[in-house]
Amino acid sequence: MKKIGILHGKERSFPEAFVQRVNSKNIEGITAEEVKIEKVIQGESSGYAVIIDRISQDVPFYRAYLKNAALCGTAVINNPFWWSADEKFFNNCLSTKIGVPVPKTVILPSNSLPADTTSESFSNLQYPLDWEGIFNYVGFPAYMKPFAGGGWKSVYKVADKDDLFEKHAETGELVMMLQEEIIFDEYYRCYCLGGKYVRIMPYEPRNPHALRYVADFKPDAARTKLMTDIVLKINSYLGYDFNTVELALKDGIPYAIDFCNPAPDAERASVGEENFEWVVETAATYAIEKALAQKDGEDNLTWGEYIKRSAAKKTLF
């Protein structure tokens, strides 16, 4: 019997529906449950053929558990090694090399010195920075947000340089990105599962949180294909099995705004019934595919094109 597990935190509607959906399909030799951890011993199997990870970004113990599980043959969704290495600024940098439009973006050193460092730790950093060059490149107004993490935490809209300096002083040890504002006509949040299943969802980030999936626009066939191709390309290079990509359309051009969301919101109350049904069914289908293909003791992780081409020493882009 191959077990599919889901590792999650306080969310309930998606994990419960996912387990029920997998089991309702009555696939011979396949069963699903919430992950149960009694002990973690180095080099010993987790007992799961597949684990969908919804929480390790917040719990380092879980991330270590998943790496050990992957080493022993579990197909972890998403790859815990790549997820540990990835962050939003790199995603933007990569996009500039693969032809995906992104806002002009720079990274800023933290306002406060990181723990266990002094000013001497930054002897290679010129101070002051070339603020004039940065501001001329990005422009104002702009958005400032952490270079890693998500959930609309510590996101600021800044009107000018004085506003930036005032708000940057509030960010402590966070490393921040400063990003061009895209005045969009339409905005979409796009699920991508298994590097092949895509759902384009109209999304209005300017609405209250509970109403963000209520929008008065939808894409035509040509625009749907354009956005689908971008979503697939991004996830192919990053290697995510479960991710969302946010696209802001300006003058018909989709700009990738946020596309490092490996544990995206999938709660029924926030994404709406139709989107919830799609993600539950698609996640169940893909997890079963992974379980059927999984081989004990082998590497069953998904590795993105960026890593695979680097390992093969091929031309990257």
C-alpha positions as CSV (number, residue, x, y, z in Angstrom):
1,M,0.0,0.0,0.0
2,K,1.3,3.4,-1.0
3,K,0.4,6.3,1.4
4,I,-0.1,9.9,0.3
5,G,0.2,12.3,3.2
6,I,-0.6,16.0,3.6
7,L,1.5,18.1,6.0
8,H,-0.3,21.2,7.1
9,G,-0.8,23.8,9.9
10,K,-4.0,25.4,11.0
11,E,-5.8,25.2,7.6
12,R,-8.6,22.6,7.5
13,S,-10.8,22.8,4.5
14,F,-8.2,21.9,1.8
15,P,-6.3,19.1,3.7
16,E,-9.5,17.4,4.8
17,A,-11.1,17.6,1.3
18,F,-7.8,16.5,-0.3
19,V,-7.6,13.3,1.8
20,Q,-11.3,12.5,1.2
21,R,-11.0,13.1,-2.5
22,V,-8.0,10.8,-2.9
23,N,-9.6,8.0,-0.9
24,S,-12.9,8.4,-2.7
25,K,-11.3,7.5,-6.0
26,N,-10.6,4.0,-4.7
27,I,-7.3,3.5,-6.5
28,E,-6.0,0.1,-5.7
29,G,-2.9,0.3,-3.5
30,I,-3.3,4.0,-2.8
31,T,-4.5,5.6,0.4
32,A,-4.3,9.2,1.8
33,E,-4.1,10.6,5.3
34,E,-2.8,13.6,7.3
35,V,0.9,13.0,7.9
36,K,1.6,11.5,11.3
37,I,5.1,12.0,12.8
38,E,6.2,10.0,15.9
39,K,9.9,10.2,15.5
40,V,12.4,11.2,12.8
41,I,15.6,9.0,12.6
42,Q,18.3,9.8,10.1
43,G,18.1,7.8,6.9
44,E,14.9,6.0,7.8
45,S,11.8,6.2,5.5
46,S,8.8,8.3,6.4
47,G,6.5,5.6,5.2
48,Y,4.9,7.9,2.7
49,A,5.2,7.6,-1.1
50,V,4.1,11.2,-1.5
51,I,3.8,14.2,0.9
52,I,2.2,17.5,0.0
53,D,3.9,20.1,2.1
54,R,1.7,23.1,3.2
55,I,3.6,24.3,6.3
56,S,7.4,23.6,6.4
57,Q,8.1,27.2,5.4
58,D,7.1,28.2,8.9
59,V,8.4,25.1,10.8
60,P,12.1,24.2,10.4
61,F,11.6,20.9,12.1
62,Y,9.2,19.9,9.3
63,R,11.6,21.0,6.6
64,A,14.3,18.8,8.0
65,Y,11.8,15.9,8.3
66,L,10.9,16.3,4.6
67,K,14.5,16.4,3.4
68,N,15.1,13.1,5.2
69,A,11.9,11.7,3.7
70,A,12.9,12.8,0.2
71,L,16.4,11.2,0.7
72,C,14.6,7.9,1.4
73,G,12.4,8.1,-1.7
74,T,9.3,10.2,-0.8
75,A,8.0,12.4,-3.6
76,V,7.7,15.7,-1.6
77,I,5.5,18.4,-3.2
78,N,7.3,20.8,-3.3
79,N,11.0,19.8,-3.5
80,P,12.2,20.8,0.0
81,F,15.8,21.4,-1.1
82,W,14.9,23.9,-3.8
83,W,12.2,25.6,-1.7
84,S,14.9,26.1,1.0
85,A,17.2,27.8,-1.5
86,D,14.7,29.9,-3.5
87,E,13.4,33.4,-2.8
88,K,11.5,36.1,-4.6
89,F,14.4,38.2,-5.7
90,F,16.0,35.3,-7.5
91,N,12.7,34.5,-9.2
92,N,12.7,38.0,-10.6
93,C,16.4,37.7,-11.7
94,L,15.6,34.4,-13.4
95,S,12.6,35.9,-15.2
96,T,14.8,38.5,-16.9
97,K,16.8,35.6,-18.4
98,I,13.9,33.5,-19.7
99,G,11.9,36.3,-21.3
100,V,9.1,36.8,-18.7
101,P,8.2,40.4,-18.1
102,V,8.7,41.5,-14.5
103,P,8.6,44.9,-12.8
104,K,11.9,46.7,-12.4
105,T,13.3,45.4,-9.0
106,V,16.3,46.0,-6.8
107,I,17.2,44.4,-3.4
108,L,18.1,46.5,-0.4
109,P,20.3,45.6,2.6
110,S,18.4,45.3,5.9
111,N,18.0,48.5,7.9
112,S,19.2,46.9,11.1
113,L,22.4,44.8,11.4
114,P,21.6,41.1,11.4
115,A,22.3,39.3,14.7
116,D,25.9,38.5,15.3
117,T,27.2,41.0,12.8
118,T,28.8,44.5,13.2
119,S,29.5,47.2,10.7
120,E,32.7,45.5,9.9
121,S,30.8,42.6,8.5
122,F,29.7,44.9,5.6
123,S,33.1,46.1,4.5
124,N,32.2,45.2,0.9
125,L,29.0,47.3,0.9
126,Q,29.4,50.9,-0.2
127,Y,27.6,53.4,1.9
128,P,25.6,55.4,1.0
129,L,24.2,53.2,-1.7
130,D,23.6,54.7,-5.1
131,W,20.2,55.8,-4.1
132,E,19.8,58.2,-7.1
133,G,20.6,55.3,-9.5
134,I,18.1,53.0,-7.7
135,F,15.3,55.6,-7.7
136,N,15.9,56.5,-11.3
137,Y,15.7,52.8,-12.3
138,V,12.6,51.8,-10.2
139,G,10.7,55.1,-10.1
140,F,7.9,56.2,-7.8
141,P,5.4,55.2,-6.5
142,A,6.9,51.8,-5.8
143,Y,6.4,48.8,-3.6
144,M,8.7,47.6,-0.9
145,K,8.4,44.0,0.3
146,P,10.5,41.2,1.8
147,F,12.8,39.4,-0.7
148,A,11.5,36.1,0.8
149,G,8.3,35.1,2.4
150,G,4.7,35.9,1.5
151,G,1.2,36.4,2.7
152,W,1.2,40.2,2.2
153,K,3.4,40.6,5.3
154,S,5.5,43.8,5.6
155,V,4.4,45.1,2.2
156,Y,4.6,48.9,1.8
157,K,3.6,51.3,-0.9
158,V,6.1,54.2,-1.0
159,A,5.4,57.5,-2.6
160,D,8.9,59.0,-2.7
161,K,12.4,58.7,-1.3
162,D,11.5,60.3,2.1
163,D,8.6,57.9,2.4
164,L,10.9,55.0,1.5
165,F,13.5,55.9,4.1
166,E,10.8,56.3,6.8
167,K,9.2,52.9,6.1
168,H,12.5,51.1,5.6
169,A,13.4,52.1,9.1
170,E,10.4,50.0,10.3
171,T,11.7,46.8,8.6
172,G,14.4,45.8,11.1
173,E,16.5,42.9,9.9
174,L,14.3,42.1,6.9
175,V,16.0,42.2,3.5
176,M,13.6,44.1,1.3
177,M,13.0,44.5,-2.5
178,L,12.0,47.8,-4.0
179,Q,9.8,47.2,-7.0
180,E,8.3,49.3,-9.8
181,E,4.5,49.7,-9.5
182,I,2.6,48.3,-12.4
183,I,-0.7,50.1,-12.9
184,F,-2.6,47.2,-14.2
185,D,-5.8,46.8,-16.1
186,E,-6.5,43.3,-15.0
187,Y,-4.9,41.0,-12.4
188,Y,-4.8,37.2,-12.3
189,R,-3.8,34.6,-9.7
190,C,-2.9,31.3,-11.4
191,Y,-2.6,27.9,-9.8
192,C,0.0,25.6,-11.4
193,L,0.1,21.9,-10.3
194,G,2.4,19.2,-11.6
195,G,4.0,21.6,-14.1
196,K,1.0,21.0,-16.5
197,Y,-2.3,21.8,-14.8
198,V,-3.1,25.5,-14.8
199,R,-6.1,27.5,-13.6
200,I,-6.3,31.2,-14.4
201,M,-8.3,33.0,-11.7
202,P,-9.4,36.6,-12.0
203,Y,-8.2,38.4,-8.9
204,E,-8.6,41.9,-7.5
205,P,-5.9,42.6,-4.9
206,R,-7.3,46.0,-4.2
207,N,-10.5,44.5,-2.8
208,P,-10.9,43.4,0.8
209,H,-9.3,40.0,1.4
210,A,-12.6,38.1,1.4
211,L,-13.5,39.6,-2.0
212,R,-10.3,39.4,-3.9
213,Y,-11.5,36.5,-6.1
214,V,-14.6,38.6,-7.1
215,A,-13.6,40.5,-10.2
216,D,-15.5,42.0,-13.1
217,F,-13.1,40.8,-15.8
218,K,-12.1,37.5,-17.4
219,P,-9.6,36.7,-20.1
220,D,-10.4,35.7,-23.7
221,A,-8.9,32.6,-25.3
222,A,-5.8,34.3,-26.6
223,R,-5.0,36.0,-23.3
224,T,-5.6,32.7,-21.4
225,K,-3.1,30.9,-23.6
226,L,-0.6,33.7,-23.2
227,M,-0.8,33.6,-19.4
228,T,-0.9,29.8,-19.3
229,D,2.3,29.7,-21.3
230,I,4.0,32.1,-18.9
231,V,2.8,30.2,-15.9
232,L,4.1,26.9,-17.3
233,K,7.4,28.4,-18.3
234,I,8.0,29.9,-14.8
235,N,7.2,26.7,-13.0
236,S,9.3,24.6,-15.5
237,Y,12.4,26.6,-14.6
238,L,11.7,26.8,-10.9
239,G,10.5,23.1,-10.6
240,Y,7.5,23.7,-8.4
241,D,4.8,21.0,-8.3
242,F,2.3,23.3,-6.5
243,N,2.6,27.0,-6.9
244,T,0.7,30.2,-7.8
245,V,1.8,32.9,-10.2
246,E,0.3,36.4,-10.0
247,L,0.1,38.3,-13.3
248,A,-0.7,42.0,-13.7
249,L,-1.8,42.9,-17.2
250,K,-0.8,46.4,-18.4
251,D,-1.6,47.3,-22.0
252,G,-2.1,43.6,-22.8
253,I,1.4,42.6,-21.4
254,P,1.3,40.1,-18.4
255,Y,3.9,41.1,-15.8
256,A,4.8,38.4,-13.3
257,I,4.4,40.1,-9.9
258,D,4.6,37.3,-7.3
259,F,5.4,33.7,-8.3
260,C,7.1,32.1,-5.4
261,N,4.0,30.8,-3.6
262,P,4.7,27.1,-3.0
263,A,2.0,26.8,-0.2
264,P,-0.6,29.1,-1.8
265,D,-4.0,29.8,-0.2
266,A,-6.4,26.9,-1.0
267,E,-9.0,27.5,1.7
268,R,-12.6,27.2,0.5
269,A,-13.7,30.4,2.3
270,S,-11.1,32.6,0.5
271,V,-10.7,31.1,-3.0
272,G,-14.4,30.4,-3.6
273,E,-16.2,27.1,-4.3
274,E,-15.3,26.7,-8.0
275,N,-11.5,27.3,-7.5
276,F,-11.6,25.2,-4.4
277,E,-13.1,22.3,-6.3
278,W,-10.5,22.6,-9.0
279,V,-7.5,22.6,-6.7
280,V,-8.8,19.7,-4.6
281,E,-9.5,17.5,-7.6
282,T,-6.3,18.5,-9.4
283,A,-4.1,18.0,-6.4
284,A,-5.7,14.6,-5.7
285,T,-5.2,13.6,-9.4
286,Y,-1.6,14.7,-9.4
287,A,-0.7,13.2,-6.0
288,I,-2.0,9.8,-7.2
289,E,0.1,10.1,-10.4
290,K,3.2,10.8,-8.3
291,A,2.4,7.9,-6.0
292,L,2.0,5.4,-8.8
293,A,5.3,6.6,-10.4
294,Q,7.2,6.7,-7.1
295,K,10.0,4.2,-6.5
296,D,11.4,3.4,-3.1
297,G,14.9,4.6,-2.4
298,E,15.2,6.7,-5.5
299,D,15.0,10.5,-6.1
300,N,11.4,11.1,-6.7
301,L,11.6,14.9,-6.4
302,T,10.9,17.4,-9.2
303,W,13.9,19.5,-10.2
304,G,13.5,22.6,-12.3
305,E,15.2,23.4,-15.6
306,Y,17.5,25.9,-13.9
307,I,19.0,23.3,-11.7
308,K,18.9,20.5,-14.3
309,R,20.7,22.6,-16.9
310,S,23.2,23.8,-14.4
311,A,24.0,20.3,-13.3
312,A,24.4,19.2,-16.9
313,K,26.6,22.2,-17.6
314,K,24.5,23.3,-20.5
315,T,23.8,26.8,-21.6
316,L,21.4,28.1,-19.1
317,F,19.2,30.3,-21.2
